[in-house]
Amino acid sequence: MTAEAIEIGPRAGASADGDAPLRIALLTYKGNPFCGGQGVYARHLSRELARLGHSVEVIGAQPYPVLDEGVPLTELPSLDLYRSPDPFRTPKRDEYRDWIDAVEVATMWTGGFPEPLTFSLRARRHLRARRGDFDVVHDNQTLGYGLLGDIGAPLVTTIHHPITVDRQLDLDAAADWKRRASVRRWYGFTRMQKRVARRLPSVLTVSGSSRQEISEHLGVRDDRIHVVHIGADTDLFSPDPSVARVPGRIVTTSSADVPLKGLVHLVEALAKLRTEQPDAHLVVVGKRAEDGPVAQLIERYGLADAIRFVKGITDAELVDLVRSAQIACVPSLYEGFSLPAAEAMATGTPLVATTGGAIPEVAGPDGETCLAVPPGDCDALAAALRRLLGDEDLRARLGAAGRARVLARFTWKQAAIGTAERYREAIAASRTSVRTP
């Protein structure tokens, strides 16, 4: 649906919280749920807000979000410079529409990532043209200059975690000065995000760990940051005894050579584990890297037949894959929340996870709802996997406790209720500031 096709009708009735329904613009510059947490967040939060009775319109750019029925999408197309199969492409002359397109291409040519800035500029223009259509604008971690100042409605921004964390981990993993220079150019947009974040009136984040990181890395005042936990789709991610557990199967979700995700440490742990348990094998939900550290380790340890990568599977296929595993594993060095942990726990699959970032907030205490290991420690990871594969009773106990934890703390309905409360606070604060001389 194009931007011109959307029409917002009048509000009627009451929302589930008893107050008037809100008209919400949810912005997401990168919304594909198969390429990152921002798309998952936009899809599930918009659905649950709509179920509460609110009017939600998602405004996004490529890759466009996948939304549930009843949630309209307004497309604000970029030049889609990173699309498959021709990433980092140079557009043809007739593709340029305005000066924002020129900025997008120029930033890409110089090795930077332009989308947060250019999406924010397009969103500002769109929102100001539709002044009065929305009660609140919710930005899903764009943090672009275009969202400062008057955009036609009060602004609430979600920061899942500061991208400066990713930047530092990529710099630490860089092999030489050329790679470090490339990383610095790519992450140039984080300077903008830091400046913008400090000027935001209301910031939501998904964990206490992220709250601390946002304060320390971005300089946002503590009183402006509010934790609203996200969660799993517990109707979809649920136990199903009819799906047989495959002996030795470990499942993880990871981009192969993103240092943050810690897949190299899981591959090393698997190599150690298979010396004692040769049926242990790994299924990775994510793209296989044809070269790089992960590919090199797989070749070095002769694990080509023990590691399988799957990509582009449906939600139902993903759930059944997790159900079929004896263990779900989150080997990340850092996570701002960890949806894969919550989703695995919701299926009743026992979890081995690191203590990186906010993962302990989700996974819970070691030995009670998961087995926890230090991030980056392949020996500890191998030991935890070995222990859990060898103890059926422990697997059953951790699986049941994990699902109970998610049901009690981490559902999308709870996230939507908490988010709507912050919307109303932002709207009230905006009205107060307007009345103050």
LINFENDA-V300893 format. One line per field, one symbol per residue. psi: psi as a letter, one per 20 degrees, with the letter a starting at -180 (. if undefined). A space follows every 10 residues. Layout:
# LINFENDA-V300893
psi=???
This chain:
# LINFENDA-V300893
psi=prhiippprq qqbqrijirp qqopoopoin joijjrhhhg ggghghghgh hijqopppor rqpqqoqrpi oqpppnpail ijqpjmqkqo qqhihphahh hgggghgghj jroihgghgh gggggghhik pihqhqpopm kglqhijqbo jiqqppppog qpihgggghh ghiphrhggh hgggggjhih gghggghijp hopqrirhgh gghggghikp qhiipppoqa aqniggnqqn iioppppipp qqpqpgkohh ikhhhhgghg gghihhniip rppporppph argghggggg jljhiipppq qkqrgghggh gghiqhpqpn jqhqqhfmgh gggghhijpq ppqrkpcjgh hghaqpigir ppqqqjnhgh ggggggghhj ngggggghgg hgghgghhhm qhghggghgh ghghgggghg hghhhp.
